[in-house]
Structures are given as C-alpha cells and as structure tokens.
Amino acid sequence: GQPLPGSRSGAPTGGGRTQKLPGRGVCGGKGMLSEAQVRLLVGLHYLPHEHGPSAQKLLQDLTWLKTNCHLVGANGKKTQPQKVDEWRGRASRFLSLCEDIAQLHCSVVGGANRAVLYDLYPYVWDLRNTALVAKAFICWLDGRVMSDSSSLGSWRDCLHWCGKATGEDLSGVDSEPWAFKGGVSGEVQMLLPIGSSSELFTHPPPLFPTSRLYNIRPYHSKDKVELYRMVRQLHLRTQGGQESSMAHPDVIGDRCLGPCLALSPEYSFILEDELGVCGCVLGISDVRSFAKRCQASWIPAMRDKYPPKGTNTHTYTQDLIRLMEEDQGEYPDSLLYHFPSQLRLDALPELVDVSVSRTLLTALLTALKANGSQGVFCEVQPTDHQRLEFLTKLGFLEILRGEARSREGVVLGRLL
C-alpha cells in the first residue's frame, strides 16, 4: 500500500519529522521492564475483583475530572481559580499515568522475553488504546466542553453514571454481560461518554505487535504547517503529481483541512508518534451552521488567496477552489436531523496497527458526544473499499448513495 502520511519512509528529509519530540522516549531494542513498570503492570491487572493502586488512581482521577469538568468548560464562569488549578493539577497527574501506560505497552513489545510478550500483549495493548482515548478526552475537556449547554442531554447522564458499577446500569439498557469488557480497561471505557458503544473498543490485537509510541491530543494552531505538508505529500503520492505542478503549496491543505481547522478546531484531533504529527481526524459538530460560516468567511478568503487572474494561480488551483465550494454541499434535512455532525478523514493515516486509527476516531466521537451530538456521518468515495470497511467495523451504516443525490460519495452514519 501507500506509505503513511508523515511516515519515515514517506516524509522528505527536513520535513519536520527527523527530530524526537521533547520529553518523550523512543522505544527501541529489546530489554527488561523496570521495577516501576512491573509495579504499574501488577497494579493495573491485580486480582479478578480487586484493583491495584495504579488502577484505583486511574479510575478515581478520571471520575473526579469528569464530574468537575464544568470548572474548565468553554462557557463556564471562571470564578473559582483555585478549583480550576486543582482540576488542571489532577488532570496533569492523570495524563502522566496514561503516558506511563503507553510507555509500558512499548516496553512490553520491546522486551527480550517473547513468551511473556505474547501472554501479556492483548491486555497491555487493549489498555493502551483505552488510555489513549481517555487521555485525549481529558485534554479536550479543558476549555472545550460546553459546561452549561441545554443540549448536554446524554452528557449529564454520563456524569450521573460515573460511579455506577455494572454494564446494565452504565448503559441504561439491558445489555448482555459479554458486551462489556472486564478489568480496568472496561471500567475506563464505561467512564467515557461513548463508553457503552462496545464496537468502538472491542477488536482483536494486531498479528504483528509494534512498539511505536503513539499519542492522541487535541489540535493546536502550531500543528497546521505540519498537517498541510503531510496532506500535500499524501496527495502527490496518490495522484502521481509533482510539487512544482502546484501554483501554491497550501492549496491541498486548504481544501482538505482548512475549513475545519479554521472554523471548527475544537473537534480536530492529532495523532503523534516519536517523530511528531503523523495523522489527524477532523469533526464538525453542527454541519448546518458550519456550512453557513464556511460560505460567509472561508470561501471568500480562499477567493482572495487564490485570485482567478494573475500569475499566482492557474486552472488546477481554480478547480480546487470549485471543489472547496462543492465540499460544503447540501445534505438533506432527513440526514442532518439524525446525524447533525460530520467526520472528515482526509489525513487519517494507514498504520500497521489499525487500532490506533480507530482510537483516534473514537477520541473525536467522544468529544462530539460530550457536547451533545446525537449522531455523526462521513462521506466516502464508493471506490474506497478500505475506508468503507474501516467505518463499517466501527458501527457506521450506509445512509445515502450517489444515485439518490447529486454527489457520487457514499454517506455512512452512526448514532452516538
């Protein structure tokens, strides 16, 4: 298949992925787990009906942070600075523990004892993925969750069921016990807004364990340059074009990523490995209002950036501007009533461990659900069988096909 966007094999030299991220270790070579890592492993997988210290700390902090997220809400009143500092301090400790879990996964995969690896790997891998979602969720809450919105609905229910213990209580439905994972991974999952959707979390581990150290976090404006470079390189590889054939280096990024990063940055999530950004997934909470804002501000800005006359543009660029306008195409009210939100996967990477891409998408669905979205859809080309299969395995169903509309894309949706 194609090399990863931003992978070692695909990235050009000097493209921003040759330096290790500060403060983050690189997993490599075979060695022994440290004593601290063994203690962490035992604490996370202690006894069938009793958690060890590290698991208890993980669950207690996640419950407290979620219950008190109104302190750092996007529209909350910052009248309790000491409480805000307490929330952020506890969040920092929680994120540090999640990072330790990711490093533990890395060390187990790179360990010298391969028999131990294959015994422990399914459990450590599963908890690593769940911790990645939980970490991204806690990072996202600070300044992004709508703390006093009347549309919270299920999110207030989430707060209500923080302390409950059984799958039936947590989901509010009569689910079979096997639908919910056991252990600390299952309990962390059930504390997330999207936690009752078992198809997002229950997948077999990859056949070939990889020790790549991943992180998922909300988008920051400083990521834009690297994301634009990444999608430009991906486009050139898949289309067989040359860098010099583009009148402006931003034109691909402006089409694929620009509207969401400019108008809906709070629902954009970044995937990093040891070398930096290697993928992202974009979300739109309310497609109707987004399309209006896009037509009012983004499209005019693009017409100014890429004028139709002069030496700075040519037909290729003008075609892309026309496609930008078409990307904000009309969706029927019947679709948006049930699925008001949208996913955009233009920079979703292809990885050896596809679970990381699933985890990245799950982090976005968690944020959308937390701010009151009831459903989400994604448009995919009918020839993109890999992407169609990927979404179908995550509970998406085909809603609209090209024959029923002016665009050829297939629309898949799922309720949240």
C-alpha positions as CSV (number, residue, x, y, z in Angstrom):
1,G,0.0,0.0,0.0
2,Q,0.9,3.7,0.1
3,P,3.4,4.8,2.7
4,L,2.0,6.5,5.8
5,P,1.4,10.2,5.6
6,G,4.3,11.5,7.6
7,S,5.9,8.1,8.0
8,R,9.7,7.6,8.0
9,S,9.6,6.2,4.5
10,G,7.3,8.8,3.1
11,A,8.5,12.0,4.7
12,P,11.0,14.1,2.8
13,T,14.3,14.9,4.6
14,G,14.0,18.1,6.6
15,G,10.2,17.8,6.5
16,G,9.8,18.3,10.3
17,R,9.8,14.6,11.3
18,T,13.5,14.0,11.9
19,Q,13.7,15.1,15.5
20,K,12.4,13.3,18.5
21,L,9.6,15.0,20.4
22,P,11.0,16.7,23.5
23,G,10.2,14.8,26.7
24,R,9.1,11.7,25.0
25,G,11.0,8.5,24.9
26,V,11.7,6.4,21.8
27,C,11.0,2.7,22.1
28,G,13.7,0.6,20.5
29,G,15.7,-2.6,21.2
30,K,15.0,-5.5,23.5
31,G,15.4,-5.2,27.2
32,M,13.8,-5.6,30.6
33,L,10.9,-3.9,32.2
34,S,11.9,-1.6,35.0
35,E,10.7,-2.2,38.6
36,A,8.4,0.7,38.3
37,Q,6.8,-0.7,35.1
38,V,6.4,-4.1,36.7
39,R,4.6,-2.5,39.7
40,L,2.4,-0.5,37.3
41,L,1.6,-3.7,35.3
42,V,0.6,-5.6,38.5
43,G,-1.4,-2.6,39.8
44,L,-3.4,-2.4,36.6
45,H,-4.1,-6.1,36.4
46,Y,-4.3,-7.0,40.1
47,L,-7.0,-9.5,41.0
48,P,-10.2,-10.5,39.3
49,H,-12.4,-8.4,41.6
50,E,-9.9,-6.1,43.1
51,H,-7.9,-3.3,41.5
52,G,-4.3,-2.4,42.5
53,P,-3.1,1.1,43.5
54,S,-2.4,2.3,39.9
55,A,-5.8,1.1,38.6
56,Q,-7.6,2.7,41.5
57,K,-5.8,6.0,41.0
58,L,-6.6,5.9,37.2
59,L,-10.4,5.3,37.8
60,Q,-10.7,7.8,40.7
61,D,-9.0,10.6,38.9
62,L,-11.0,10.1,35.7
63,T,-14.2,10.0,37.6
64,W,-13.3,13.2,39.5
65,L,-12.1,15.1,36.4
66,K,-15.2,14.2,34.5
67,T,-17.6,15.1,37.3
68,N,-15.9,18.5,37.8
69,C,-15.3,19.4,34.1
70,H,-17.6,22.4,34.5
71,L,-14.8,24.2,36.2
72,V,-12.9,24.4,32.9
73,G,-15.8,24.5,30.5
74,A,-15.7,26.6,27.3
75,N,-18.6,28.8,28.5
76,G,-18.2,28.3,32.3
77,K,-17.7,31.2,34.7
78,K,-14.1,31.2,35.9
79,T,-15.0,32.4,39.4
80,Q,-13.0,29.7,41.2
81,P,-9.4,30.0,40.1
82,Q,-8.2,27.7,42.9
83,K,-10.7,25.0,41.8
84,V,-9.5,25.4,38.2
85,D,-5.9,25.0,39.3
86,E,-6.9,21.9,41.3
87,W,-8.6,20.4,38.2
88,R,-5.6,21.1,36.0
89,G,-3.2,19.7,38.6
90,R,-5.2,16.5,38.9
91,A,-5.5,16.3,35.1
92,S,-1.7,16.6,34.7
93,R,-1.3,13.6,37.1
94,F,-3.9,11.6,35.2
95,L,-2.2,12.4,31.8
96,S,1.2,11.3,33.3
97,L,-0.3,8.0,34.3
98,C,-1.7,7.5,30.8
99,E,1.7,8.2,29.3
100,D,3.2,5.6,31.7
101,I,0.7,3.1,30.3
102,A,1.7,3.9,26.7
103,Q,5.4,3.5,27.6
104,L,4.6,0.2,29.4
105,H,3.0,-1.1,26.2
106,C,6.1,0.0,24.3
107,S,8.4,-1.8,26.7
108,V,6.4,-5.0,26.8
109,V,6.5,-5.2,23.0
110,G,10.3,-4.5,23.0
111,G,11.0,-6.9,25.9
112,A,13.5,-9.7,25.5
113,N,11.1,-12.4,26.7
114,R,8.9,-13.0,23.7
115,A,6.8,-15.6,25.6
116,V,5.8,-13.0,28.2
117,L,5.1,-10.6,25.4
118,Y,2.5,-12.8,23.7
119,D,0.9,-13.7,27.0
120,L,0.6,-10.1,28.2
121,Y,0.2,-8.3,24.9
122,P,-3.6,-8.4,24.3
123,Y,-4.2,-6.9,27.8
124,V,-1.5,-4.2,27.6
125,W,-2.4,-3.3,24.1
126,D,-6.1,-3.0,25.0
127,L,-5.5,-0.8,28.0
128,R,-3.0,1.3,26.0
129,N,-5.8,2.1,23.4
130,T,-8.4,2.9,26.0
131,A,-5.9,5.1,27.9
132,L,-5.1,7.0,24.7
133,V,-8.8,7.9,24.3
134,A,-9.2,8.8,28.0
135,K,-6.1,11.0,27.9
136,A,-7.2,12.8,24.7
137,F,-10.7,13.3,26.3
138,I,-9.3,14.9,29.5
139,C,-7.0,17.1,27.4
140,W,-10.0,18.1,25.3
141,L,-12.3,18.9,28.2
142,D,-10.2,21.9,29.3
143,G,-11.7,24.9,27.5
144,R,-13.7,22.9,25.0
145,V,-16.6,21.2,26.8
146,M,-19.8,23.2,26.8
147,S,-20.4,23.2,30.6
148,D,-23.8,24.8,30.8
149,S,-25.4,23.9,27.4
150,S,-29.1,23.0,27.4
151,S,-28.2,20.3,24.8
152,L,-26.0,18.3,27.1
153,G,-28.6,15.5,27.4
154,S,-26.6,12.3,27.4
155,W,-23.5,14.1,28.8
156,R,-25.3,14.9,32.0
157,D,-26.3,11.2,32.1
158,C,-22.7,10.4,31.7
159,L,-21.9,12.5,34.8
160,H,-24.8,10.7,36.6
161,W,-23.4,7.3,36.0
162,C,-19.8,8.0,36.8
163,G,-19.9,6.0,40.0
164,K,-22.0,3.0,38.9
165,A,-20.6,-0.4,38.6
166,T,-22.4,-2.6,36.2
167,G,-22.7,-2.6,32.4
168,E,-26.5,-2.6,32.7
169,D,-26.6,0.5,35.0
170,L,-24.0,2.3,32.9
171,S,-25.5,1.9,29.6
172,G,-29.1,2.3,30.6
173,V,-30.1,-0.7,28.5
174,D,-30.4,-4.4,29.2
175,S,-27.1,-5.5,27.6
176,E,-25.6,-8.9,27.8
177,P,-22.6,-9.1,30.2
178,W,-20.2,-10.1,27.4
179,A,-20.9,-6.8,25.6
180,F,-18.7,-5.1,28.2
181,K,-15.0,-5.7,28.8
182,G,-13.8,-6.6,32.3
183,G,-10.9,-5.2,34.2
184,V,-9.6,-1.7,34.4
185,S,-9.8,-1.2,30.6
186,G,-13.5,-1.9,30.6
187,E,-14.1,0.4,33.6
188,V,-12.2,3.3,32.0
189,Q,-14.2,2.7,28.8
190,M,-17.5,2.9,30.7
191,L,-16.5,6.3,32.2
192,L,-16.2,7.8,28.7
193,P,-19.3,9.4,27.1
194,I,-19.1,6.9,24.2
195,G,-18.3,4.0,26.5
196,S,-21.4,2.0,26.0
197,S,-20.6,1.6,22.3
198,S,-18.6,-1.7,22.6
199,E,-17.9,-1.9,18.8
200,L,-15.5,1.1,19.2
201,F,-13.4,-0.7,21.8
202,T,-13.7,-4.5,21.2
203,H,-11.3,-5.5,18.5
204,P,-8.6,-8.3,18.2
205,P,-5.0,-7.1,18.6
206,P,-2.8,-6.9,15.5
207,L,-0.9,-10.1,14.5
208,F,2.4,-8.2,14.5
209,P,2.9,-6.1,17.7
210,T,4.6,-2.7,17.1
211,S,6.5,-0.8,19.7
212,R,5.8,2.6,18.1
213,L,4.9,5.1,20.8
214,Y,1.7,7.0,19.9
215,N,-0.1,9.9,21.4
216,I,-3.5,11.5,20.7
217,R,-4.3,15.0,21.6
218,P,-6.5,18.0,20.6
219,Y,-5.3,20.1,17.7
220,H,-3.2,23.3,18.3
221,S,-2.6,26.0,15.8
222,K,1.1,25.3,15.6
223,D,0.2,21.9,14.0
224,K,-1.2,23.5,10.9
225,V,2.1,23.7,8.9
226,E,3.0,20.1,9.5
227,L,-0.6,18.9,8.7
228,Y,-0.6,20.9,5.5
229,R,2.8,19.4,4.5
230,M,1.6,15.9,5.3
231,V,-1.6,16.0,3.2
232,R,0.3,17.7,0.4
233,Q,2.8,14.8,0.3
234,L,0.0,12.2,0.5
235,H,-1.8,13.9,-2.4
236,L,1.3,13.9,-4.5
237,R,2.0,10.2,-3.9
238,T,-1.6,9.1,-4.6
239,Q,-2.1,11.4,-7.6
240,G,1.4,10.9,-9.1
241,G,1.9,14.7,-9.4
242,Q,5.0,16.8,-8.8
243,E,5.5,19.5,-6.2
244,S,6.3,22.1,-8.9
245,S,2.9,21.5,-10.6
246,M,1.1,23.3,-7.8
247,A,0.9,27.1,-8.0
248,H,0.6,27.4,-4.2
249,P,1.8,24.8,-1.6
250,D,-1.2,25.4,0.6
251,V,-3.9,24.6,-1.9
252,I,-4.3,20.9,-0.9
253,G,-4.3,21.7,2.8
254,D,-6.7,24.5,2.3
255,R,-9.2,22.1,0.6
256,C,-8.8,19.0,2.8
257,L,-8.1,20.6,6.3
258,G,-8.5,24.4,6.1
259,P,-12.3,24.9,6.8
260,C,-12.3,22.6,9.8
261,L,-9.0,23.9,11.3
262,A,-10.2,27.5,10.8
263,L,-13.9,27.2,11.8
264,S,-14.1,24.0,14.0
265,P,-10.6,23.5,15.6
266,E,-12.1,22.2,18.9
267,Y,-13.1,19.0,17.1
268,S,-9.8,18.3,15.5
269,F,-7.5,15.6,17.0
270,I,-3.9,14.9,16.2
271,L,-2.0,11.6,16.2
272,E,1.7,11.7,17.0
273,D,4.5,9.2,17.1
274,E,8.0,9.6,18.4
275,L,8.9,11.9,15.4
276,G,5.9,14.2,15.5
277,V,2.5,14.5,13.8
278,C,1.5,11.6,11.6
279,G,-2.2,11.9,11.2
280,C,-5.4,13.7,12.2
281,V,-9.1,13.4,12.2
282,L,-11.5,16.4,11.9
283,G,-15.0,16.9,13.1
284,I,-17.9,19.3,12.7
285,S,-20.4,19.4,15.5
286,D,-23.2,21.2,13.6
287,V,-23.0,20.8,9.8
288,R,-25.7,23.4,9.1
289,S,-24.1,26.3,10.9
290,F,-20.7,25.2,9.7
291,A,-21.8,25.4,6.1
292,K,-23.2,28.9,6.6
293,R,-20.0,30.1,8.2
294,C,-17.9,28.5,5.5
295,Q,-19.8,30.3,2.8
296,A,-19.7,33.6,4.7
297,S,-16.0,33.6,5.6
298,W,-13.9,30.7,4.4
299,I,-14.8,30.6,0.7
300,P,-14.4,34.4,0.3
301,A,-11.0,34.2,2.0
302,M,-9.9,31.4,-0.5
303,R,-11.0,33.5,-3.5
304,D,-8.8,36.3,-2.2
305,K,-5.9,33.9,-1.5
306,Y,-6.2,32.3,-5.0
307,P,-7.4,35.1,-7.4
308,P,-8.7,34.0,-10.8
309,K,-6.4,36.3,-12.7
310,G,-2.7,36.9,-12.5
311,T,0.5,34.8,-12.3
312,N,-0.2,33.3,-8.9
313,T,-2.7,30.7,-10.0
314,H,-3.9,28.5,-12.9
315,T,-6.6,26.1,-13.8
316,Y,-5.6,23.4,-11.4
317,T,-5.9,25.9,-8.4
318,Q,-9.2,27.2,-9.7
319,D,-10.6,23.7,-10.0
320,L,-9.7,23.1,-6.3
321,I,-11.5,26.3,-5.2
322,R,-14.6,25.0,-7.1
323,L,-14.2,21.7,-5.2
324,M,-13.9,23.5,-1.9
325,E,-17.3,25.0,-2.6
326,E,-18.7,21.6,-3.5
327,D,-17.3,20.1,-0.3
328,Q,-19.8,22.2,1.6
329,G,-22.6,20.5,-0.4
330,E,-26.2,20.4,0.6
331,Y,-27.2,17.5,2.8
332,P,-30.9,16.6,3.2
333,D,-32.7,17.6,6.4
334,S,-33.6,14.0,7.0
335,L,-29.9,13.2,7.3
336,L,-29.0,16.1,9.5
337,Y,-31.9,15.6,11.8
338,H,-30.5,12.2,13.0
339,F,-26.8,12.9,12.2
340,P,-26.0,16.6,12.8
341,S,-22.3,16.1,13.0
342,Q,-19.7,15.1,10.4
343,L,-16.3,13.4,10.3
344,R,-13.5,14.2,7.8
345,L,-10.8,11.6,7.4
346,D,-8.5,13.2,4.7
347,A,-5.5,12.9,6.9
348,L,-6.3,9.6,8.6
349,P,-3.1,7.6,8.4
350,E,-2.6,4.0,7.3
351,L,-0.8,2.1,10.1
352,V,0.5,-1.4,10.8
353,D,-1.7,-1.3,13.9
354,V,-5.0,-0.1,12.6
355,S,-6.4,0.1,16.1
356,V,-4.5,3.4,16.5
357,S,-6.6,4.9,13.7
358,R,-9.8,3.5,15.4
359,T,-8.7,5.0,18.7
360,L,-8.1,8.4,17.0
361,L,-11.6,8.3,15.6
362,T,-13.1,7.2,18.9
363,A,-11.5,10.2,20.7
364,L,-13.3,12.5,18.3
365,L,-16.6,10.7,18.7
366,T,-16.2,11.0,22.5
367,A,-15.8,14.8,22.2
368,L,-18.8,15.1,19.9
369,K,-21.0,13.1,22.2
370,A,-19.8,15.1,25.2
371,N,-21.0,18.3,23.7
372,G,-24.5,16.9,22.9
373,S,-24.2,15.4,19.4
374,Q,-26.7,12.6,18.7
375,G,-25.2,11.3,15.5
376,V,-22.4,11.6,13.0
377,F,-21.9,10.9,9.3
378,C,-19.0,10.6,7.0
379,E,-18.8,10.8,3.2
380,V,-16.6,8.3,1.4
381,Q,-15.9,7.6,-2.3
382,P,-17.6,4.4,-3.4
383,T,-14.3,3.0,-4.7
384,D,-12.5,3.5,-1.3
385,H,-13.3,0.0,-0.1
386,Q,-10.7,0.1,2.7
387,R,-12.2,3.2,4.3
388,L,-15.7,1.8,3.9
389,E,-14.7,-1.3,5.7
390,F,-12.9,0.7,8.4
391,L,-16.1,2.7,9.2
392,T,-18.4,-0.3,8.9
393,K,-16.4,-2.1,11.6
394,L,-16.9,1.0,13.9
395,G,-20.7,0.7,13.6
396,F,-21.3,3.1,10.7
397,L,-24.1,2.1,8.3
398,E,-24.8,3.3,4.7
399,I,-27.4,6.1,4.7
400,L,-27.2,7.7,1.2
401,R,-25.6,6.6,-2.0
402,G,-24.8,8.5,-5.2
403,E,-27.9,7.6,-7.1
404,A,-30.0,9.4,-4.5
405,R,-28.1,12.7,-4.7
406,S,-26.0,15.0,-6.9
407,R,-22.7,13.9,-5.4
408,E,-21.1,10.5,-6.0
409,G,-19.9,9.9,-2.4
410,V,-21.4,7.3,-0.1
411,V,-22.7,8.7,3.2
412,L,-22.3,6.5,6.2
413,G,-23.7,7.4,9.6
414,R,-23.9,6.2,13.2
415,L,-25.8,7.4,16.2
416,L,-23.9,8.5,19.3
